[in-house]
Amino acid sequence: MLNIEDSALVIIDIQDRLVQASKYGEEVAQNMTKVAKAAKVLGIPIVATEQYPKGLGHTVPQLQEAFDEKTFVTEKASFSALLEPIFAQKINELKNAGIKQIAIGGIETHICVLQTAVALMNEGFEVYVIKDTCASRNKKEYKAGLELLKQYGAKITCVEIALFEWLKTSKNPKFKEVQALIK
């Protein structure tokens, strides 16, 4: 189960052109924006990647609005973000700070989300794939990516499950603020 003090959020390539190329891209961007806003409210570190932004654009504006000065955003060329030294260094810093769980989502499920999630599991993290924050160009690849992630040992979850696992109780001082994001 996700715990605030153990968690970081990793957002993979929710960029202009990739969102446009996916049938569910806009919905995924909206869902990830909710998760990012909740993470910010709860003090959960956020790390975001952009695959070749020169050609694919930057993180979509609505999601950027959920970021603050603590959000770590980096470019990448590798499908597994952990192959990028700057990303790997940030993840190592989080691990050294006691982060054990990674909630992850993004585009595309069967490529960059899959390869990054597997690499994170290989580094000893418990990985939670938030499936309604993930997309691929078509359903076949999306489903295959999720199935492989499950086989590799990732936990498959969704926005509401993740947010309420983080909150634990309606007595959490941030409950109303987070709950308002999903209503």
MONOR-V236108 format. One record per residue. N is the residue number from 1. RES is the residue in three letters. PHI is phi as a letter, one per 40 degrees, with the letter a starting at -180 (* if undefined). NEAR is the number of other ideal C-beta (glycine too) atoms within 8 Angstrom. D_CENTER is the distance of its C-alpha to the mean C-alpha in Angstrom with 2 decimals. Layout:
n=<N/N>
res=<RES/RES>
phi=<PHI/PHI>
near=<NEAR/NEAR>
d_center=<D_CENTER/D_CENTER>
This chain:
n=<1/2/3/4/5/6/7/8/9/10/11/12/13/14/15/16/17/18/19/20/21/22/23/24/25/26/27/28/29/30/31/32/33/34/35/36/37/38/39/40/41/42/43/44/45/46/47/48/49/50/51/52/53/54/55/56/57/58/59/60/61/62/63/64/65/66/67/68/69/70/71/72/73/74/75/76/77/78/79/80/81/82/83/84/85/86/87/88/89/90/91/92/93/94/95/96/97/98/99/100/101/102/103/104/105/106/107/108/109/110/111/112/113/114/115/116/117/118/119/120/121/122/123/124/125/126/127/128/129/130/131/132/133/134/135/136/137/138/139/140/141/142/143/144/145/146/147/148/149/150/151/152/153/154/155/156/157/158/159/160/161/162/163/164/165/166/167/168/169/170/171/172/173/174/175/176/177/178/179/180/181/182/183>
res=<MET/LEU/ASN/ILE/GLU/ASP/SER/ALA/LEU/VAL/ILE/ILE/ASP/ILE/GLN/ASP/ARG/LEU/VAL/GLN/ALA/SER/LYS/TYR/GLY/GLU/GLU/VAL/ALA/GLN/ASN/MET/THR/LYS/VAL/ALA/LYS/ALA/ALA/LYS/VAL/LEU/GLY/ILE/PRO/ILE/VAL/ALA/THR/GLU/GLN/TYR/PRO/LYS/GLY/LEU/GLY/HIS/THR/VAL/PRO/GLN/LEU/GLN/GLU/ALA/PHE/ASP/GLU/LYS/THR/PHE/VAL/THR/GLU/LYS/ALA/SER/PHE/SER/ALA/LEU/LEU/GLU/PRO/ILE/PHE/ALA/GLN/LYS/ILE/ASN/GLU/LEU/LYS/ASN/ALA/GLY/ILE/LYS/GLN/ILE/ALA/ILE/GLY/GLY/ILE/GLU/THR/HIS/ILE/CYS/VAL/LEU/GLN/THR/ALA/VAL/ALA/LEU/MET/ASN/GLU/GLY/PHE/GLU/VAL/TYR/VAL/ILE/LYS/ASP/THR/CYS/ALA/SER/ARG/ASN/LYS/LYS/GLU/TYR/LYS/ALA/GLY/LEU/GLU/LEU/LEU/LYS/GLN/TYR/GLY/ALA/LYS/ILE/THR/CYS/VAL/GLU/ILE/ALA/LEU/PHE/GLU/TRP/LEU/LYS/THR/SER/LYS/ASN/PRO/LYS/PHE/LYS/GLU/VAL/GLN/ALA/LEU/ILE/LYS>
phi=<*/c/b/d/c/c/b/b/b/b/b/b/f/c/b/d/c/c/c/c/c/b/d/b/d/c/c/c/c/c/c/c/c/c/c/c/c/c/d/c/d/c/g/c/c/b/b/b/b/b/c/f/c/d/b/b/g/c/d/d/d/c/c/d/c/c/c/b/c/c/c/c/b/a/c/a/b/c/c/c/d/c/c/c/d/c/c/d/c/c/c/c/c/c/c/c/c/h/c/b/b/b/c/b/a/i/b/b/d/c/b/c/c/d/c/c/c/c/c/c/c/c/c/g/c/c/b/b/c/c/c/c/b/b/a/b/c/b/c/d/c/d/c/c/c/c/c/c/d/c/c/c/h/c/c/c/b/a/d/c/c/d/c/c/c/c/c/g/a/c/c/d/d/c/d/c/c/c/d/c/c/b/c>
near=<3/12/9/9/5/10/14/12/14/14/16/14/12/16/15/9/9/15/15/7/7/13/7/7/13/7/9/18/13/9/13/15/12/12/16/14/10/13/13/13/9/11/5/13/10/14/16/15/18/14/12/9/10/4/6/12/8/8/12/11/6/9/15/9/7/9/12/5/3/6/10/9/9/13/8/12/6/8/7/10/14/12/9/12/5/7/13/10/8/11/12/8/8/11/12/6/6/7/12/8/13/14/16/16/17/17/17/16/15/11/10/15/18/12/10/16/15/12/12/14/13/6/9/6/11/9/14/14/15/16/10/10/12/16/13/14/7/7/7/6/12/14/8/9/16/13/8/10/16/9/6/9/6/12/7/9/12/8/12/7/8/14/14/8/11/14/12/6/6/5/5/9/4/9/11/6/8/15/8/7/10/9/4>
d_center=<16.09/13.37/15.23/14.60/16.53/14.87/11.14/8.66/5.10/3.71/3.38/5.98/9.24/9.31/12.91/16.28/17.85/15.05/14.55/18.36/18.72/16.85/18.79/15.88/14.05/15.23/14.30/10.68/10.73/12.56/10.41/7.21/10.02/11.23/8.31/8.27/12.03/12.23/10.44/12.93/15.74/15.21/15.06/11.75/10.92/8.22/7.94/7.53/9.48/12.18/14.15/17.81/17.66/21.46/21.46/18.21/18.00/15.62/12.49/13.97/16.14/14.99/11.48/13.39/15.57/13.01/12.84/15.74/17.67/15.62/12.36/12.37/12.10/13.62/15.10/15.20/17.60/16.66/14.59/13.35/11.97/13.93/17.06/16.80/18.81/17.25/13.68/15.43/17.48/14.74/13.18/16.84/17.46/14.78/16.35/19.74/18.86/18.33/14.60/14.68/11.53/7.92/5.53/3.01/3.51/5.89/9.56/11.52/10.86/14.09/13.93/11.19/8.42/11.50/13.07/10.38/9.69/13.51/14.17/12.18/14.23/17.24/16.80/17.17/13.79/13.28/10.08/8.86/7.48/7.18/9.69/10.45/7.28/8.37/11.67/14.40/17.73/19.44/19.18/20.80/18.18/15.31/17.36/18.36/14.88/13.99/17.46/17.21/14.00/16.02/19.06/17.46/16.66/13.05/13.07/12.24/11.61/11.20/10.56/14.02/14.16/11.18/12.73/16.17/15.56/14.50/17.60/19.95/22.89/24.14/25.94/22.86/23.87/20.60/20.88/22.46/20.17/17.00/19.03/20.11/16.66/16.89/20.60>
